[in-house]
Amino acid sequence: MVALVRRVHLHAWTCSSTRPEVRGKALRVQTNTLENGVLGGSSLVSGNIVPWAPTARVYPVDAPVDTPPVVLLPGFGNCSADYENPYGDPSDSMAAILRRRGFKVYVVQLERKDWLKVGRAMISRNYWAGLCTVDPGYRWYLERIQQAVDKARLECRSDQVHLVGHSAGGWLGRAFVADPLYFDSPVQDEGVPHQGICSLVTLGTPHRPRPAGTGLDTTGGALTWVNLQWPGAHFADRGVEYVCVAGCAVQADKSAPRSSIERYAHSSYSQVCGDGHGHWGDCVVPLANAHLEGADNIVLEGVFHSMGTNKSWQIEHRWYGSEDVVDHWAHCLVRQ
């Protein structure tokens, strides 16, 4: 059994329900194998959980010396230490793993308590009406991105950087790329991206907002606004490469035992897509929401959303930043 990289090209967010075909040890996934993020069964799926198994077909990435620096954008509720010194072990961090592959890595600096600033938006009528932009709840985050990008470009003497956004960091990265407040110089054409960004790689990012009428949009409409302003891989024809990586690890089941991982996934997916039952995803974000039209969309079997999980589930855990997972997407940072 092998770990698989699927590339799925989305068309207007929906795909036909072609069933994956198994040929030997490799799963050949045809174009359009997803139906709103719900996968058909395959021999790789054991019950509602897809196991991780390494593959010899993916080689360690060796970044050339002139590769633009990488700026990591933390996810909602995360802090810089989660990507630099998780559980007190810096050698196991995503930053260290990328550096061992030759990348120059910077992490947007923030503390966990900084996320309380999102509450600024909750006191406004726009939040409860779902009409917020990135102001005022997320402006502080975009400013932190600017600080990290400026530092990386200056210290590495590089014109551009790669942005790698985990979870909410991905859609906030989309907003940063488009916001002229952070451009090097004023521009007359609103349809241009930040001159200093060459690519945006998102890891388990909820790119699609929760459907109207299915419950509270916890972004207060900010994510909806980003999608309306800059839909899909909006600047792909302006020099910005978009790569969306999604884990396929757990299928949600609302009838599963309350303490089970399938039930946890159902609760998490429902917060993102309204009704998560039957959806596959990384245990937090369903596949249906993790890809962008026009992007290089990748699905990784057996990969979870976060760097830690409930030990009572007794599941071998891999996440987007694990040593043996990084090479399945980091190659996108060296093919410019």
SERO-4910 file (N, C-alpha, C, O; in steps of 0.05 Angstrom, whole numbers):
BEGIN
 pado doro    nc1    nc2    nc3   cac1   cac2   cac3    cc1    cc2    cc3    oc1    oc2    oc3
  Met    A     17    -24      0      0      0      0     18     25      0     38     25     14
  Val    A     10     45    -15     27     68    -18     12     93    -11    -13     94    -13
  Ala    A     27    113     -2     14    139      2     10    152    -25     28    149    -43
  Leu    A    -12    165    -29    -18    174    -56    -20    204    -57    -29    218    -39
  Val    A    -13    215    -80    -17    243    -86    -37    244   -109    -32    234   -131
  Arg    A    -60    256   -103    -80    259   -124    -80    288   -133    -78    307   -117
  Arg    A    -82    292   -159    -87    319   -169   -115    320   -181   -121    304   -199
  Val    A   -131    337   -170   -159    339   -179   -164    367   -189   -161    386   -175
  His    A   -173    369   -214   -179    394   -226   -209    399   -223   -225    384   -233
  Leu    A   -215    421   -208   -243    426   -202   -256    443   -224   -243    461   -235
  His    A   -281    438   -228   -296    453   -248   -322    463   -234   -340    448   -228
  Ala    A   -323    489   -228   -346    501   -215   -352    487   -189   -376    484   -182
  Trp    A   -332    478   -175   -334    467   -148   -346    439   -147   -343    426   -126
  Thr    A   -358    429   -168   -370    402   -166   -357    384   -187   -349    393   -208
  Cys    A   -356    358   -180   -343    339   -198   -361    315   -200   -379    310   -184
  Ser    A   -357    299   -222   -373    275   -225   -364    254   -206   -343    256   -194
  Ser    A   -380    233   -203   -375    213   -183   -360    189   -194   -368    166   -188
  Thr    A   -340    193   -210   -324    171   -221   -310    157   -198   -297    169   -181
  Arg    A   -313    130   -197   -301    115   -175   -271    110   -181   -265    102   -204
  Pro    A   -254    114   -162   -225    109   -166   -220     79   -173   -235     62   -164
  Glu    A   -201     75   -190   -194     47   -198   -168     39   -185   -149     55   -184
  Val    A   -167     15   -175   -143      5   -162   -128    -13   -182   -139    -32   -193
  Arg    A   -102     -7   -186    -86    -23   -204    -60    -30   -190    -43    -13   -187
  Gly    A    -58    -55   -181    -35    -63   -166    -34    -48   -140    -54    -47   -125
  Lys    A    -11    -36   -134     -8    -21   -109    -15      8   -112    -17     23    -92
  Ala    A    -18     17   -136    -24     45   -140    -53     50   -147    -66     34   -160
  Leu    A    -64     71   -137    -91     79   -142    -91    100   -164    -80    122   -160
  Arg    A   -102     94   -187   -103    114   -208   -129    129   -205   -151    118   -208
  Val    A   -126    154   -200   -149    171   -196   -154    188   -221   -137    204   -228
  Gln    A   -177    184   -233   -183    199   -257   -191    228   -251   -197    234   -228
  Thr    A   -190    245   -271   -200    272   -266   -229    271   -258   -245    255   -268
  Asn    A   -236    288   -239   -264    290   -230   -272    265   -215   -291    251   -223
  Thr    A   -258    259   -193   -265    236   -177   -280    243   -151   -288    226   -136
  Leu    A   -285    269   -148   -298    278   -123   -327    288   -130   -332    300   -150
  Glu    A   -345    282   -112   -372    292   -113   -377    308    -88   -385    297    -68
  Asn    A   -372    334    -90   -374    352    -66   -357    341    -43   -365    344    -20
  Gly    A   -334    330    -50   -316    322    -29   -321    294    -18   -307    285     -1
  Val    A   -342    280    -28   -348    253    -18   -336    233    -37   -342    233    -61
  Leu    A   -318    216    -27   -305    197    -44   -319    170    -44   -331    162    -24
  Gly    A   -318    156    -67   -327    129    -67   -307    111    -53   -284    120    -48
  Gly    A   -314     86    -47   -296     69    -32   -273     59    -50   -276     59    -74
  Ser    A   -252     51    -37   -230     38    -52   -216     19    -33   -221     19     -9
  Ser    A   -198      2    -43   -185    -18    -27   -166     -5     -7   -157    -18     12
  Leu    A   -160     21    -11   -142     35      8   -157     44     33   -144     50     53
  Val    A   -183     45     32   -198     55     54   -207     33     72   -221     14     63
  Ser    A   -200     34     97   -207     15    117   -229     27    135   -223     43    152
  Gly    A   -254     19    130   -276     31    145   -278     61    139   -280     68    115
  Asn    A   -277     77    159   -279    106    155   -252    121    158   -251    145    160
  Ile    A   -230    106    158   -204    118    162   -185    108    141   -183     84    134
  Val    A   -170    127    129   -149    120    109   -122    120    123   -114    140    135
  Pro    A   -108     98    122    -81     97    135    -60    110    119    -62    112     94
  Trp    A    -39    120    133    -16    131    119      4    109    114      9     93    132
  Ala    A     16    108     90     37     89     84     57    104     66     48    114     45
  Pro    A     83    105     73    102    120     56    106    107     29    101     83     26
  Thr    A    115    123     11    120    113    -16    149    119    -24    159    141    -18
  Ala    A    161    101    -38    189    105    -48    189    122    -73    211    130    -82
  Arg    A    166    129    -84    164    144   -109    168    174   -104    172    189   -124
  Val    A    166    183    -80    170    211    -74    197    215    -61    202    204    -39
  Tyr    A    215    230    -73    242    234    -64    244    259    -47    229    278    -52
  Pro    A    262    260    -28    266    284    -12    272    308    -30    288    306    -49
  Val    A    260    330    -23    265    355    -39    292    367    -31    299    367     -7
  Asp    A    306    376    -51    332    389    -46    330    417    -59    334    419    -83
  Ala    A    325    437    -43    320    464    -54    346    476    -64    366    477    -49
  Pro    A    347    487    -88    370    501    -98    376    526    -81    358    536    -67
  Val    A    400    534    -81    409    557    -64    393    582    -70    387    598    -52
  Asp    A    385    586    -95    371    611   -102    340    609    -99    326    626   -109
  Thr    A    331    588    -86    302    585    -82    292    608    -64    304    613    -43
  Pro    A    270    621    -71    259    642    -54    253    632    -27    246    609    -24
  Pro    A    255    649     -6    249    640     21    220    633     24    203    641      9
  Val    A    215    617     45    188    607     51    178    621     76    192    622     96
  Val    A    153    632     75    141    644     98    117    627    106     98    624     91
  Leu    A    118    616    131     96    599    141     75    616    155     81    633    171
  Leu    A     50    612    147     27    626    158     12    608    177     -1    589    167
  Pro    A     12    612    203     -1    595    222    -32    594    219    -44    613    209
  Gly    A    -43    572    227    -72    569    226    -86    581    250    -73    590    269
  Phe    A   -112    582    248   -128    594    269   -123    580    296   -125    556    298
  Gly    A   -117    596    317   -112    585    343    -83    576    347    -75    569    369
  Asn    A    -68    575    326    -40    567    328    -22    591    334    -30    614    331
  Cys    A      3    585    342     23    605    347     48    598    332     50    576    320
  Ser    A     67    615    332     92    611    317    107    586    327    118    571    311
  Ala    A    106    581    353    120    558    365    110    532    354    125    512    353
  Asp    A     85    530    345     74    505    334     89    497    309     89    474    302
  Tyr    A    102    516    296    116    511    271    146    513    274    161    506    256
  Glu    A    155    522    298    184    525    303    193    507    326    216    498    326
  Asn    A    176    502    345    184    487    369    161    471    381    154    475    404
  Pro    A    148    454    365    125    439    375    132    420    398    150    404    395
  Tyr    A    117    422    419    121    404    442    150    405    452    160    385    463
  Gly    A    163    428    449    190    431    459    212    417    442    234    414    452
  Asp    A    205    409    418    224    395    401    227    410    374    213    403    355
  Pro    A    246    429    373    249    444    348    257    427    324    251    435    301
  Ser    A    270    405    329    280    388    306    256    375    291    259    367    268
  Asp    A    233    374    305    210    361    293    190    381    281    168    374    273
  Ser    A    199    406    280    181    427    271    180    428    240    198    419    227
  Met    A    158    439    230    156    442    201    179    460    190    190    455    169
  Ala    A    185    481    205    207    499    197    233    484    194    248    487    175
  Ala    A    240    468    214    265    453    214    265    432    192    286    428    179
  Ile    A    243    419    187    241    399    166    246    411    139    259    400    122
  Leu    A    234    435    134    239    449    109    268    459    107    279    458     85
  Arg    A    279    468    129    307    477    128    326    455    122    346    459    108
  Arg    A    320    431    131    337    408    125    337    402     95    354    388     85
  Arg    A    317    412     81    316    408     53    326    432     37    323    434     13
  Gly    A    339    450     51    352    473     38    336    498     37    346    518     26
  Phe    A    312    498     47    295    522     46    303    542     68    310    534     90
  Lys    A    301    567     61    304    589     81    275    595     91    258    603     75
  Val    A    270    590    117    243    590    127    239    612    148    255    616    166
  Tyr    A    217    626    145    208    646    165    180    640    173    164    629    157
  Val    A    173    645    198    146    640    208    133    666    217    146    682    231
  Val    A    109    671    209     94    694    218     93    693    248     84    674    260
  Gln    A    102    714    261    105    715    290     79    723    304     69    745    300
  Leu    A     68    704    319     44    710    335     42    691    358     53    669    358
  Glu    A     27    699    378     22    683    402     -7    673    400    -24    685    386
  Arg    A    -13    652    415    -40    641    414    -61    662    422    -83    662    411
  Lys    A    -54    678    441    -73    697    451    -80    719    431   -100    733    433
  Asp    A    -63    722    411    -68    742    390    -94    737    376   -107    756    365
  Trp    A   -103    712    375   -127    706    361   -152    718    374   -174    719    362
  Leu    A   -149    726    399   -171    740    412   -179    766    398   -201    776    402
  Lys    A   -160    776    382   -165    801    367   -187    797    346   -199    817    337
  Val    A   -192    772    339   -214    767    320   -240    776    332   -259    783    318
  Gly    A   -241    776    359   -266    785    373   -274    814    367   -296    821    372
  Arg    A   -255    830    356   -262    857    349   -285    858    330   -302    876    330
  Ala    A   -286    838    312   -307    837    292   -334    829    304   -355    836    293
  Met    A   -333    814    325   -358    802    336   -376    823    349   -400    818    354
  Ile    A   -366    847    355   -382    867    367   -396    884    346   -411    903    352
  Ser    A   -392    878    321   -404    893    299   -429    878    288   -430    854    289
  Arg    A   -448    893    278   -471    881    265   -464    865    240   -476    845    234
  Asn    A   -443    875    226   -434    861    202   -426    832    207   -431    815    191
  Tyr    A   -414    827    231   -406    800    237   -430    781    238   -430    760    225
  Trp    A   -450    789    252   -474    771    256   -491    770    230   -507    752    227
  Ala    A   -487    790    213   -501    789    187   -484    776    166   -493    772    143
  Gly    A   -460    768    173   -442    755    154   -432    773    133   -428    765    110
  Leu    A   -427    798    140   -419    818    120   -391    830    125   -384    851    114
  Cys    A   -375    817    141   -348    827    148   -329    824    125   -332    806    108
  Thr    A   -309    841    125   -285    837    108   -263    828    127   -269    818    148
  Val    A   -238    832    119   -216    825    138   -214    846    160   -199    842    179
  Asp    A   -228    868    157   -229    889    178   -254    885    195   -275    880    184
  Pro    A   -252    888    221   -227    893    236   -215    867    247   -193    867    258
  Gly    A   -229    844    243   -221    820    257   -194    808    250   -181    796    266
  Tyr    A   -186    811    224   -162    798    214   -140    816    204   -120    807    194
  Arg    A   -145    842    206   -125    861    196    -98    857    209    -77    859    196
  Trp    A    -98    852    235    -73    848    250    -57    825    239    -33    826    238
  Tyr    A    -71    804    229    -57    781    218    -43    788    192    -20    780    188
  Leu    A    -57    803    175    -44    811    150    -20    828    155      0    827    140
  Glu    A    -21    844    176      2    861    182     25    844    192     49    850    186
  Arg    A     20    822    206     41    804    214     53    790    190     77    785    189
  Ile    A     36    783    170     47    771    146     66    790    132     88    783    124
  Gln    A     58    816    131     76    835    118    103    837    132    123    839    119
  Gln    A    102    837    158    128    838    173    146    815    167    170    818    163
  Ala    A    134    791    166    150    767    160    160    767    131    183    760    126
  Val    A    143    775    112    151    776     84    173    797     80    193    791     66
  Asp    A    170    820     92    191    841     90    218    831    101    239    836     89
  Lys    A    217    818    124    241    808    136    255    787    119    279    787    115
  Ala    A    239    768    108    250    747     91    263    758     66    284    750     58
  Arg    A    249    777     53    260    789     29    285    804     34    304    803     18
  Leu    A    286    818     56    309    835     63    333    817     70    355    821     59
  Glu    A    330    798     88    352    782     98    362    763     76    386    757     76
  Cys    A    345    754     59    353    735     38    359    749     12    367    736     -8
  Arg    A    356    775     12    360    791    -13    345    779    -36    356    775    -58
  Ser    A    320    773    -31    303    760    -51    280    779    -58    267    792    -41
  Asp    A    274    780    -84    251    796    -93    225    785    -85    205    799    -80
  Gln    A    224    758    -83    198    745    -77    201    723    -56    223    715    -49
  Val    A    178    715    -45    177    693    -26    154    674    -33    136    681    -48
  His    A    156    650    -22    133    631    -23    117    634      3    129    635     24
  Leu    A     91    635      1     74    634     24     64    606     27     54    594      8
  Val    A     66    595     52     54    568     58     35    572     81     44    577    104
  Gly    A      9    571     75    -11    576     95    -24    551    105    -36    536     90
  His    A    -23    547    132    -36    524    144    -64    532    153    -67    553    167
  Ser    A    -84    517    146   -111    522    155   -120    550    148   -118    558    124
  Ala    A   -130    566    167   -139    593    161   -118    610    149   -123    630    136
  Gly    A    -92    604    155    -70    619    143    -71    619    113    -61    638    101
  Gly    A    -83    599    101    -85    597     72   -103    618     60    -96    632     41
  Trp    A   -128    620     71   -146    640     59   -139    668     67   -144    687     52
  Leu    A   -126    671     90   -116    698     97    -92    705     79    -88    729     73
  Gly    A    -77    685     71    -56    690     52    -66    700     25    -54    717     12
  Arg    A    -89    689     17   -102    698     -8   -109    728     -6   -105    743    -25
  Ala    A   -119    736     17   -126    764     21   -101    782     21   -102    804      9
  Phe    A    -79    772     32    -55    788     33    -44    792      5    -35    814     -2
  Val    A    -43    771    -11    -33    772    -38    -47    794    -54    -35    807    -72
  Ala    A    -73    798    -48    -89    817    -64    -91    845    -53    -99    863    -67
  Asp    A    -83    849    -28    -88    874    -14    -67    895    -21    -44    891    -13
  Pro    A    -74    917    -35    -54    937    -43    -42    952    -20    -22    966    -24
  Leu    A    -53    949      4    -41    962     27    -12    952     32      4    966     44
  Tyr    A     -7    928     22     19    916     28     38    914      4     59    901      5
  Phe    A     30    927    -18     46    926    -42     71    944    -38     71    962    -22
  Asp    A     91    938    -54    116    953    -53    112    982    -61    125   1000    -50
  Ser    A     94    987    -79     88   1014    -89     59   1015    -98     48    995   -104
  Pro    A     48   1039    -99     20   1042   -107     16   1032   -136     34   1034   -153
  Val    A     -7   1020   -141    -13   1010   -167    -40   1021   -177    -58   1027   -160
  Gln    A    -42   1025   -202    -67   1035   -214    -86   1012   -221   -111   1016   -219
  Asp    A    -75    990   -227    -91    966   -235    -98    949   -210    -79    938   -198
  Glu    A   -123    948   -203   -130    932   -179   -128    902   -184   -131    886   -165
  Gly    A   -124    894   -209   -123    866   -215    -95    854   -215    -90    835   -229
  Val    A    -78    865   -199    -51    855   -197    -45    845   -169    -57    855   -150
  Pro    A    -28    825   -166    -22    814   -140      2    828   -127     15    845   -140
  His    A      8    821   -103     32    831    -89     57    823   -105     60    799   -112
  Gln    A     74    842   -110     98    837   -127    117    818   -114    133    805   -128
  Gly    A    116    815    -88    136    799    -74    127    770    -69    141    756    -55
  Ile    A    105    762    -80     95    734    -76     96    718   -102     84    726   -121
  Cys    A    110    696   -102    112    679   -126     93    656   -124     85    645   -145
  Ser    A     86    647   -100     67    624    -98     53    625    -71     63    636    -51
  Leu    A     30    612    -70     15    608    -46      8    578    -44     -8    568    -60
  Val    A     19    565    -24     13    536    -19     -5    535      6      3    546     27
  Thr    A    -28    523      4    -46    521     27    -48    492     36    -49    474     20
  Leu    A    -48    488     62    -48    462     74    -73    459     91    -74    471    113
  Gly    A    -93    444     82   -117    440     98   -132    466    103   -142    471    125
  Thr    A   -134    483     83   -147    509     86   -177    506     78   -184    495     57
  Pro    A   -194    517     95   -223    518     88   -228    541     69   -234    563     78
  His    A   -225    537     43   -227    558     24   -256    567     18   -261    590     10
  Arg    A   -274    549     21   -302    555     15   -317    562     40   -315    548     60
  Pro    A   -333    583     40   -348    590     64   -371    571     69   -380    557     51
  Arg    A   -380    570     94   -403    554    101   -428    564     86   -433    588     85
  Pro    A   -443    546     74   -467    554     58   -487    570     75   -491    564     99
  Ala    A   -499    590     63   -518    606     77   -541    589     87   -551    571     73
  Gly    A   -551    595    110   -573    581    121   -567    555    136   -585    541    145
  Thr    A   -541    549    138   -533    524    152   -520    529    179   -509    510    191
  Gly    A   -521    553    189   -509    559    215   -491    583    213   -488    596    192
  Leu    A   -479    590    236   -463    614    238   -436    611    223   -422    591    226
  Asp    A   -430    631    206   -404    633    193   -385    645    214   -387    669    220
  Thr    A   -367    629    224   -349    638    245   -329    659    236   -316    672    253
  Thr    A   -327    664    210   -310    685    200   -326    711    198   -315    732    190
  Gly    A   -351    710    203   -368    734    201   -372    744    173   -379    768    169
  Gly    A   -367    727    154   -369    735    126   -343    742    113   -342    747     89
  Ala    A   -321    743    128   -295    750    117   -286    731     95   -275    739     75
  Leu    A   -290    705    100   -282    685     80   -300    688     55   -290    686     32
  Thr    A   -325    693     58   -343    697     35   -334    721     19   -333    721     -5
  Trp    A   -326    742     33   -316    767     20   -291    761      4   -288    770    -19
  Val    A   -272    746     15   -248    739      0   -254    724    -25   -243    729    -46
  Asn    A   -273    705    -23   -281    689    -47   -295    706    -68   -292    701    -92
  Leu    A   -310    725    -59   -324    742    -79   -304    761    -92   -306    767   -116
  Gln    A   -285    771    -77   -266    791    -88   -245    777   -105   -238    787   -127
  Trp    A   -235    754    -97   -212    741   -111   -218    711   -112   -204    695    -99
  Pro    A   -237    703   -128   -245    674   -129   -224    656   -141   -208    665   -158
  Gly    A   -223    631   -132   -205    612   -143   -176    620   -142   -167    635   -125
  Ala    A   -161    610   -161   -132    617   -164   -131    643   -179   -123    644   -202
  His    A   -139    664   -166   -146    690   -179   -123    702   -194   -127    714   -216
  Phe    A    -98    700   -184    -76    712   -197    -57    692   -211    -34    698   -215
  Ala    A    -68    669   -218    -51    649   -230    -40    658   -257    -18    650   -265
  Asp    A    -55    676   -271    -46    686   -296    -29    711   -293    -22    724   -313
  Arg    A    -24    719   -268     -8    742   -262     18    735   -247     30    752   -234
  Gly    A     26    710   -249     51    702   -238     51    689   -210     72    681   -200
  Val    A     27    685   -198     26    672   -172     16    644   -176     -6    639   -186
  Glu    A     32    625   -167     24    597   -169      8    589   -144     16    595   -122
  Tyr    A    -15    576   -148    -32    567   -126    -31    537   -124    -36    522   -143
  Val    A    -25    527   -100    -25    498    -95    -42    493    -69    -36    505    -49
  Cys    A    -62    476    -71    -79    470    -49    -76    441    -41    -83    423    -57
  Val    A    -67    436    -17    -62    409     -8    -83    402     13    -88    417     32
  Ala    A    -96    379      9   -117    370     27   -112    341     36   -105    324     20
  Gly    A   -116    336     61   -113    309     72   -139    294     70   -161    305     74
  Cys    A   -137    268     63   -160    250     62   -155    228     83   -142    208     76
  Ala    A   -164    232    107   -158    214    129   -182    201    142   -181    178    149
  Val    A   -204    217    145   -227    207    160   -253    215    146   -256    237    136
  Gln    A   -271    195    145   -298    200    135   -316    206    158   -317    190    177
  Ala    A   -331    228    158   -348    235    180   -372    217    181   -383    208    161
  Asp    A   -381    211    206   -404    194    210   -419    204    235   -409    202    257
  Lys    A   -442    216    230   -457    228    253   -469    208    271   -477    214    293
  Ser    A   -470    183    262   -482    162    279   -460    146    294   -467    128    309
  Ala    A   -435    153    290   -413    139    304   -414    146    334   -426    166    342
  Pro    A   -401    130    351   -399    136    380   -389    164    384   -372    174    369
  Arg    A   -398    177    405   -391    205    411   -361    210    413   -352    231    405
  Ser    A   -347    190    424   -318    194    429   -301    185    405   -277    186    406
  Ser    A   -314    177    383   -299    166    360   -288    189    343   -298    211    343
  Ile    A   -268    182    327   -256    201    309   -275    208    286   -275    231    276
  Glu    A   -292    189    278   -312    195    258   -332    216    267   -341    233    251
  Arg    A   -340    214    292   -359    233    303   -346    261    306   -359    281    301
  Tyr    A   -321    261    314   -306    286    316   -304    299    289   -308    323    286
  Ala    A   -298    283    269   -296    294    242   -323    305    232   -323    326    219
  His    A   -344    292    239   -371    302    231   -376    330    243   -386    348    230
  Ser    A   -369    333    269   -373    359    282   -355    380    269   -364    403    264
  Ser    A   -330    373    263   -311    392    251   -320    400    223   -321    424    216
  Tyr    A   -326    380    206   -333    385    179   -359    402    177   -362    420    160
  Ser    A   -378    396    196   -403    411    195   -399    441    201   -414    457    191
  Gln    A   -379    447    217   -373    475    222   -363    489    197   -365    514    195
  Val    A   -353    474    178   -341    485    154   -361    484    131   -364    504    116
  Cys    A   -375    462    127   -392    458    103   -421    456    109   -437    452     91
  Gly    A   -429    458    134   -458    456    141   -466    429    151   -475    426    173
  Asp    A   -464    408    134   -470    381    142   -446    364    133   -443    358    109
  Gly    A   -430    355    152   -406    340    146   -410    310    142   -391    296    135
  His    A   -434    300    147   -438    271    146   -431    259    119   -440    269     98
  Gly    A   -414    238    119   -406    225     95   -382    237     80   -371    225     62
  His    A   -374    261     89   -352    274     76   -325    263     85   -322    255    108
  Trp    A   -306    263     67   -278    256     73   -263    282     77   -269    303     66
  Gly    A   -242    280     94   -225    303     98   -202    297    117   -196    274    122
  Asp    A   -190    318    128   -166    314    145   -173    313    174   -156    317    192
  Cys    A   -198    309    180   -210    308    207   -218    335    218   -231    337    239
  Val    A   -211    356    203   -220    383    211   -234    397    187   -255    409    190
  Val    A   -221    396    164   -231    409    140   -238    388    119   -222    371    112
  Pro    A   -263    388    108   -271    369     88   -258    375     61   -252    398     55
  Leu    A   -254    354     45   -241    358     19   -256    378      1   -244    394    -13
  Ala    A   -283    378      3   -299    396    -14   -292    425    -10   -297    441    -28
  Asn    A   -281    432     13   -275    460     19   -245    467     17   -238    491     20
  Ala    A   -228    448     12   -199    452     15   -185    458    -12   -161    463    -12
  His    A   -200    459    -34   -188    463    -60   -199    489    -73   -220    498    -66
  Leu    A   -184    499    -92   -192    523   -107   -193    516   -136   -176    502   -147
  Glu    A   -212    527   -150   -214    524   -178   -190    538   -191   -185    561   -186
  Gly    A   -177    524   -209   -154    535   -223   -127    531   -210   -106    537   -221
  Ala    A   -128    520   -185   -103    514   -171    -93    486   -177   -107    470   -188
  Asp    A    -68    481   -169    -58    453   -170    -68    440   -144    -57    445   -122
  Asn    A    -89    424   -146   -102    413   -123    -92    385   -117    -93    367   -134
  Ile    A    -81    381    -93    -69    355    -86    -84    343    -62    -91    357    -43
  Val    A    -88    317    -63   -101    302    -41    -80    282    -30    -69    267    -46
  Leu    A    -75    283     -4    -57    264      8    -72    244     26    -85    252     45
  Glu    A    -69    219     19    -83    198     35    -70    195     63    -46    195     66
  Gly    A    -87    194     83    -78    188    110    -66    211    124    -52    207    145
  Val    A    -69    236    115    -57    259    127    -78    275    142    -99    282    132
  Phe    A    -71    281    167    -89    296    185    -83    326    185    -63    335    174
  His    A   -102    341    196   -101    370    195    -79    381    214    -65    400    206
  Ser    A    -78    371    238    -61    383    258    -38    366    267    -36    342    260
  Met    A    -19    378    282      5    364    290      1    346    314     20    333    323
  Gly    A    -23    344    325    -29    327    348    -57    316    345    -74    329    333
  Thr    A    -63    293    358    -89    282    357    -95    267    383    -77    262    398
  Asn    A   -120    260    387   -128    246    411   -116    218    412   -122    202    394
  Lys    A    -99    212    431    -86    187    433   -105    163    436    -99    141    430
  Ser    A   -129    169    447   -148    148    451   -158    136    425   -170    114    425
  Trp    A   -153    150    402   -162    140    377   -143    118    367   -150    103    348
  Gln    A   -119    116    378   -100     95    371    -95     95    340    -96     74    328
  Ile    A    -89    118    330    -84    121    301    -56    132    296    -48    152    308
  Glu    A    -41    118    279    -15    129    272    -19    156    258    -33    158    238
  His    A     -6    176    269    -13    203    261      8    216    243     31    217    249
  Arg    A     -1    227    220     15    243    203     -1    269    197    -26    268    194
  Trp    A     13    291    195      0    316    187     16    329    165     37    318    157
  Tyr    A      7    351    155     20    364    132     49    370    136     65    371    117
  Gly    A     57    375    162     85    382    168    102    359    177    124    364    187
  Ser    A     93    334    175    109    311    184    132    307    165    131    313    141
  Glu    A    154    296    175    178    292    160    173    277    134    184    284    113
  Asp    A    157    256    135    153    239    112    129    248     95    121    234     76
  Val    A    117    271    102     95    281     86    103    306     70     93    311     48
  Val    A    121    322     82    129    347     70    137    345     40    131    362     24
  Asp    A    152    323     34    162    320      6    139    316    -14    144    318    -38
  His    A    115    310     -4     93    306    -23     81    332    -33     66    332    -52
  Trp    A     89    354    -20     80    380    -30    103    401    -33    100    420    -48
  Ala    A    125    397    -19    146    417    -20    160    420    -47    173    440    -53
  His    A    157    399    -64    168    401    -91    156    425   -106    168    435   -125
  Cys    A    132    433    -98    119    456   -111    134    482   -107    131    501   -122
  Leu    A    152    482    -87    167    506    -80    193    509    -96    206    529    -94
  Val    A    199    488   -112    225    489   -126    221    486   -156    241    483   -171
  Arg    A    197    486   -166    193    481   -194    188    507   -210    180    506   -233
  Gln    A    193    530   -197    188    555   -211    207    558   -235    206    578   -249
***
